[in-house]
Amino acid sequence: MNTDVKFESLPPSAKLVFKVLEKGGLLTQKQITRESYLPSRTVRYALDRLKKTDILEERFYFRDARQSLYGIKNF
């Protein structure tokens, strides 16, 4: 399954989170919530869906070990 097909099958919330990350670069979940105006639970679900389709990368956030940084994978 190619990336375009994976992206088209995502729910609207995941597509919005993708666009926020595309524009903002590496962001924490809290920053994504603030930028997208989505509830944090919806953002968590969207991030999970993006991870399952292998579009998203998750990195360690050195400023606060309780959080992660999320970004779009380079293809």
C-alpha contacts under 8 A as a table, 3 or more apart, distances in Angstrom:
res1	aa1	res2	aa2	distance
1	M	5	V	6.50
1	M	6	K	6.78
2	N	5	V	5.61
2	N	6	K	6.38
3	T	6	K	5.03
3	T	7	F	6.07
3	T	55	I	7.67
4	D	7	F	5.11
4	D	8	E	6.20
5	V	8	E	5.17
5	V	9	S	6.40
6	K	9	S	5.41
6	K	10	L	6.81
6	K	53	T	6.32
7	F	10	L	5.46
7	F	15	K	7.43
7	F	53	T	8.00
10	L	14	A	6.08
10	L	15	K	6.54
10	L	49	R	7.31
10	L	50	L	7.93
11	P	14	A	5.50
11	P	15	K	6.54
11	P	46	A	7.80
12	P	15	K	5.04
12	P	16	L	6.20
13	S	16	L	5.10
13	S	17	V	6.25
13	S	38	L	7.92
13	S	42	T	7.07
13	S	43	V	7.34
13	S	46	A	5.95
14	A	17	V	5.03
14	A	18	F	6.07
14	A	43	V	7.61
14	A	45	Y	7.83
14	A	46	A	4.25
14	A	47	L	6.80
14	A	49	R	6.88
14	A	50	L	6.65
15	K	18	F	4.96
15	K	19	K	6.29
15	K	46	A	8.00
16	L	19	K	5.09
16	L	20	V	6.23
16	L	36	S	7.06
17	V	20	V	5.01
17	V	21	L	6.18
17	V	32	I	6.96
17	V	36	S	6.81
17	V	43	V	7.10
17	V	46	A	6.77
17	V	47	L	7.48
18	F	21	L	5.17
18	F	22	E	6.00
18	F	50	L	7.87
18	F	72	I	7.33
19	K	22	E	4.86
19	K	23	K	6.16
20	V	23	K	5.24
20	V	24	G	5.83
20	V	32	I	6.87
20	V	35	E	6.93
20	V	36	S	6.69
21	L	24	G	4.95
21	L	25	G	5.15
21	L	26	L	6.61
21	L	27	L	6.91
21	L	32	I	7.53
21	L	70	Y	7.56
21	L	71	G	5.82
21	L	72	I	6.52
22	E	25	G	5.83
22	E	71	G	7.59
22	E	72	I	6.58
24	G	27	L	6.91
25	G	71	G	5.89
25	G	72	I	7.55
26	L	69	L	5.73
26	L	70	Y	5.28
26	L	71	G	4.67
26	L	72	I	7.93
27	L	31	Q	5.83
27	L	32	I	6.30
27	L	69	L	5.17
27	L	70	Y	5.37
27	L	71	G	6.72
28	T	31	Q	5.15
28	T	32	I	6.26
28	T	67	Q	6.66
28	T	68	S	5.81
28	T	69	L	4.68
28	T	70	Y	6.08
29	Q	32	I	5.05
29	Q	33	T	6.13
29	Q	40	S	7.61
29	Q	43	V	7.15
29	Q	44	R	7.47
29	Q	67	Q	7.59
29	Q	68	S	7.37
29	Q	69	L	7.40
29	Q	70	Y	7.49
30	K	33	T	5.08
30	K	34	R	6.26
30	K	40	S	7.45
31	Q	34	R	5.05
31	Q	35	E	6.13
32	I	35	E	5.13
32	I	36	S	5.89
32	I	43	V	7.33
33	T	36	S	5.37
33	T	37	Y	5.69
33	T	38	L	5.52
33	T	39	P	6.45
33	T	40	S	5.79
33	T	43	V	6.37
34	R	37	Y	5.49
34	R	38	L	7.53
38	L	42	T	6.34
38	L	43	V	6.44
39	P	42	T	5.31
39	P	43	V	6.40
40	S	43	V	4.99
40	S	44	R	6.17
41	R	44	R	5.07
41	R	45	Y	6.29
42	T	45	Y	5.07
42	T	46	A	6.11
43	V	46	A	4.97
43	V	47	L	6.04
44	R	47	L	5.15
44	R	48	D	6.16
45	Y	48	D	5.07
45	Y	49	R	6.26
46	A	49	R	5.11
46	A	50	L	6.19
47	L	50	L	5.06
47	L	51	K	6.11
47	L	56	L	7.57
48	D	51	K	5.10
48	D	52	K	6.22
49	R	52	K	5.12
49	R	53	T	6.42
50	L	53	T	5.27
50	L	54	D	6.37
50	L	55	I	5.52
50	L	56	L	5.47
51	K	54	D	5.02
51	K	55	I	6.08
51	K	56	L	5.03
51	K	57	E	7.03
52	K	55	I	7.78
53	T	56	L	7.78
54	D	57	E	7.68
54	D	73	K	7.92
55	I	72	I	6.07
55	I	73	K	5.66
56	L	70	Y	6.85
56	L	71	G	5.80
56	L	72	I	4.78
56	L	73	K	5.42
57	E	70	Y	5.78
57	E	71	G	5.36
57	E	72	I	5.95
57	E	73	K	5.57
58	E	68	S	6.43
58	E	69	L	5.70
58	E	70	Y	4.72
58	E	71	G	6.63
59	R	68	S	5.68
59	R	69	L	4.96
59	R	70	Y	6.30
60	F	65	A	7.04
60	F	67	Q	7.43
60	F	68	S	5.12
60	F	69	L	6.15
61	Y	64	D	5.75
61	Y	65	A	5.75
61	Y	66	R	7.89
61	Y	67	Q	5.98
61	Y	68	S	4.99
61	Y	69	L	5.62
62	F	65	A	5.87
64	D	67	Q	5.79
65	A	68	S	7.32
